[in-house]
Amino acid sequence: MTVASLREVLPVEQAAYEFPWTRGNFIDSLHAGYDAQLLMRDDGTLIGYFVAMAGVDEMHLLNLTVTPSFQRQGHALRLLDALCDLARSERGAHQLWLEVRVSNLRARAVYDRYGFRSVGLRRGYYPAAAGRREDAIVMSLGL
């Protein structure tokens, strides 16, 4: 992912989430050197992407999104495979962490099926409707 590819990324982000990342969130992540990769079809159509931050012996998944019209086709698993390969081989990570909304049952099912385990709860982590906040489940996967 590059700043130029945000032309394709931002509409997907906005279609996929009620509280999407902003252009500034993506630019800050890219400028900070976070790992950000796209999954594209052969015709150049954006299927999905991830943004992850490397730490000491670990990787933290910040955003994994599949274009709504491509959801439920296994693409999230392909993105997770790519992220795990990157984390292990290029970053030397032994653990992958993420937060997921308590209400995001589809994403939680994907992460459970992939082998992530719930390890904690962050209260009021995400913005929610009517100025409220939603809890996040902290999940971890040994690499």
FENNORRA-V668380 format. One record per residue. SS is DSSP state (2 for helix, 1 for strand, 0 for the rest). PSI is psi as a letter, one per 30 degrees, with the letter a starting at -180 (none if undefined). NEAR is the number of other ideal C-beta (glycine too) atoms within 10 Angstrom. Layout:
SS,PSI,NEAR
SS,PSI,NEAR
//
This chain:
0,k,19
0,l,9
0,e,12
0,e,7
0,f,16
2,f,15
2,e,9
2,e,17
2,e,24
2,e,15
2,e,13
2,e,20
2,e,20
2,e,12
2,f,12
2,f,16
0,k,14
0,e,10
0,i,11
0,l,16
0,l,19
0,l,12
2,e,13
2,e,8
2,e,14
2,e,22
2,e,12
2,e,12
2,e,19
2,e,17
2,f,9
0,f,9
0,g,9
0,l,19
1,k,21
1,k,19
1,l,15
1,k,15
1,j,18
1,l,14
0,l,10
0,f,5
0,g,5
0,g,7
0,k,11
1,k,20
1,e,20
1,a,21
1,l,23
1,l,23
1,k,23
1,k,24
1,k,17
1,k,17
1,a,12
0,j,8
0,g,12
1,l,17
1,k,27
1,j,17
1,k,24
1,e,18
1,k,20
1,j,20
1,k,25
1,k,25
0,k,21
2,e,11
2,f,10
2,g,17
0,l,16
0,h,10
0,g,11
0,g,11
2,e,17
2,e,24
2,e,13
2,e,14
2,e,22
2,e,22
2,e,11
2,e,14
2,e,23
2,e,18
2,e,11
2,e,17
2,e,24
2,e,14
2,e,10
0,f,11
0,f,18
0,g,13
0,k,22
0,f,13
1,k,14
1,k,24
1,l,20
1,l,22
1,k,17
1,k,22
1,k,18
0,e,14
0,f,11
0,i,16
2,e,10
2,e,11
2,e,18
2,e,17
2,e,10
2,e,21
2,e,24
2,e,12
2,e,11
2,f,15
0,g,13
0,l,22
1,k,11
1,k,13
1,f,11
1,a,11
1,k,12
1,j,13
1,k,8
1,h,11
1,e,17
1,k,18
1,l,11
0,l,15
2,l,8
2,h,4
2,g,6
0,l,9
1,l,11
1,k,17
1,l,15
1,k,19
1,k,20
1,k,16
1,l,22
1,k,16
1,k,20
1,k,9
0,none,17
//
